[in-house]
Amino acid sequence: MEKQKNNSFVNILVNIVIPVIVLSKFSKEEYLGPVYGLVIALSLPLIYGIYELIIQKKRNFISVIGFVGILLTGAIGLLHLPLHLIAIKEAAIPLLIGIVVLISTKTSWQLIRKFIYNRELLNIDLIESKLSTSSSLDQLNTILTRANIFFASSFFISSVLNFVLAKVIVHSNPGTPNFNEEMGRMTMLSFPVIVVPSLIIMLLVLWYLFAKLKGLTQLNSDQLFSEKIKS
C-alpha cells in the first residue's frame, strides 16, 4: 500500500504539478520561451509514460491513450495547428476510452474485470466459491455488465467536461506564451472540474459492485478484499 501511495504521489507530481508550473511560470520569453516551455512540460509525463510502458511493463489501453494524448498536445503546440484541435483532442481521448469500455461489456475481456474485479483488489476465489449454481453466476455476470456500463459513463462525462474546459480556457494561438499559460491553467483546473466528478462516479460504481457482491455472496467487506489489499 505504501508503494501505491508513493506511485500516486509521483504520478501527480510528474503529470500535473511540474507541467503546470513550467507552463504557467516559465514559458515566457525571459525564461524558457513558449517552445522550450511546452517541450519540457510535456517531456516529463512523456518520459514517465515510457518508463511505465517499457520498464515497469504497465501496458494497458488507457496508458497508451494517455501517451498518445501527450504527443498530440505537443504536435498541436509545436506545429501551430488550428486551436480548435485542442478541444477536440481533449474530448476525443476519454470518449475513445469510454467507447472501448462500453464495447468490452459483451466480451470476455470486460474492462471492469481488469480494473476492479481482479485478484489484485478482490478475493475472487472466495467470491466465486460462494456462487455454486449457474443462476448465481448469471447474476454475477449481470452485476459486472451493469458496473462496466456505469464505468464507461464516467469517461463520457469526462469527454464533455474536457471539451467545455478547453473551449472556456484556451483561446490563444499555439506556439505563444499565452497558449502555454492557458494549457497550464487547464491542466490545473482539470482536477476539480473533471477528475472529481469522474472520481465520484467511480466511487458509486465501486459502491454498487461491492453492495451487490455482498448481497450475492453473503460475504462481508473484509472477506471481499484480497490479502494483498489487506496486508
N, C-alpha and C positions, 0 to 999 in steps of 0.2 A: 504493500500500500504506500510506503514511503517513497519507493521508486516511482510509482504512478504520480504522486504529488509533485515530485521533482520534475518529471517529464512534462506535466501540465504547466508548471511554472516556466520552464524553458520554452515551451510552445508559445505561451502568451507573450513572453519577452521577445522572442525572435520574430514571431509573426505579426505582433500588434505594436508593442511598446516602442521598440527600437525603430521600426519603419516609420511610425507616426512622428517620432522626434526628428528623424532625418528629413522627412518630407516637409514637416511644419517649420522647423527651425534652421535647417542647414542647406536648404535648396535655393537660397538667394544667391545672387551673383557674387557677393563678397565672401561667401563660404564655398560650398561645393559647386554651386550653379545648378540649374534645373536638370541638365542631362546626367551629370555625375550623381546628383542627389537622388534622382529616380533609380539609376543603376544600382547604387549602394543599398537603397531602401528595399529594392526587390531582390537583390543578391542574397541577403541574409535568409529570408524564407525559402528562396530557391535552393541554396546550398543545404539548408536544413532538410528540405524535402528530398533532395538527392541522397543525403545521409540516411534518412529513414527508409527510402526505397531500396537502396543498394546495400548499405552496411547493416542496418537493423532488419532488413528483409520485410518491412511493413508495406507490403504491396497490396493495397486494396483499391477498389474503384474510386472511392471518394478522395483518397490521397492523390491519385493520378489526375482527377479532375481539378483539384486544387492546384496541382503543379502546373497544369496547362493554363489555368486561370492567371497565374503569375506571369507566365510567358506572354499571354495575350495583353495583359496590362502594360508590360514592358514594350511590346510591339506598338501599341496604340500611342504611348507616350513618346517613344524614341523616333518613330516613323511619322509622327504628326498626322495620324489618321483621323477621320472625322470624329468629332466629340461624342456624337450620339451612340457610337460603338461602345463607349464605357457603360452606359445604362443597359444596353443590350447584353453586353458580356456579363455584367453583374447579375442580371436576371436569368441569363441562359444557364449558368453553372448550376445553381440549386434546382432550376427547372429540369435540367437533364438528369440530375441525381434522383429527383422525385419520380420522373418517368421510369427510370430503371428500377427503382424500389417498387413502384406500382406494377410493372411488368413481371417482377420476380414473384409477385403474390401467388400466382398459379403454377409456379415451377418448383423444382426440387431444391433450388438454390435461393429460396426465400431469404431476403436480406435481414429480416428480423431475427432469423436463426443465427446469422453470422454476428450481428452486433449485440443482441440481448439474450436470446435463447441459446446459449452456448455453455460449454463446460468451464470456461473461464469465470463466468458470473454465477451460473446456476448448477445445482446438483441434479444434472439431467438423468443420471442412472436411477436415483431415488424417486424422482418425479415420475419417470416412465414405468418404474416398477409398480407404482400405485394404479397405473392405468392398464388393468388386465384384460378388459373387454374391448372389442372393436368399436363399440359406441363411445367409450371413453376416449379412445384415440381420435375418433372423428370429432369429438368435442374439442380436443386439444388442437387439432388442425384448424378448426373454425376460429378458435381464440387467436391463434397465431396469424391467420389470414386477416382478421379484423385489425389486430395490432399492427400488421405490416401496412395496411391501408392508412391507419392513423399516422404511422411513421412517415409515409410518403407525403401526407398532408403538411407536415412541418416544413418540408422543402419547398412545396408550392407556395406557402405563406412567405417563406424567406425570399423566394423569387420576386414576389410582388413588392415586398418591403425593400429589397435591394434596388429594384428599378426606381421606385419613388425616391429613395435616399439619394441615388446617383443623380436623378433629374433635379432634385432640390439643391444639392450642394455643388456639383461640378458644372461650372459654366465657362471656365477659361480654356483657351486653346492648349492642346497637348504640346509639351516642349517648353512651357513657360513656368517661372517660379510659382505663379498663382495656381496653375494646374496642379503642381506638386503639393502645395499647401492644401488645396481642396481635396486631393486624394488622401492626404494625411488626416484631414478632418472627417472624411467619410469613413476611413478605417477606424478612427477613434469612436465615432458615433455608431458604428455597426454593432458594437457590443450591446449598448442599451436598447437600440432601436430594432435590431434583427436577432441577435443571439438570445436575449432574454425571452422574447415571445416564443422563439423556437425551443428554448430550454423548458419553458412551461409546458409546451405541447409534449415534449419528450418525457417529462415527469408524469404527465397524465397518461401517456402510453405505458410507462412502467407501472403506474398505479393500477391501470386496467389489467395489464398482464399478470401482475402478482396477485391481485384480488381474485381473478378468475382461476389462476393456478391453485391458490389456497383453497378455493371452493371445490375445485375438481379433485384435488388430491388429499384434502384434509390435512395437509402439512402446514406447520407454522412458518413464519418468515425466516427464522433461523435455519430451519431444515431446508428451505428452498435454495438458500445460497450455497455456493461451492466452498470447499475447505480453503481454497486459495484466497477467496474474499475475506473469510473469517480469520485467517492467520495473520 
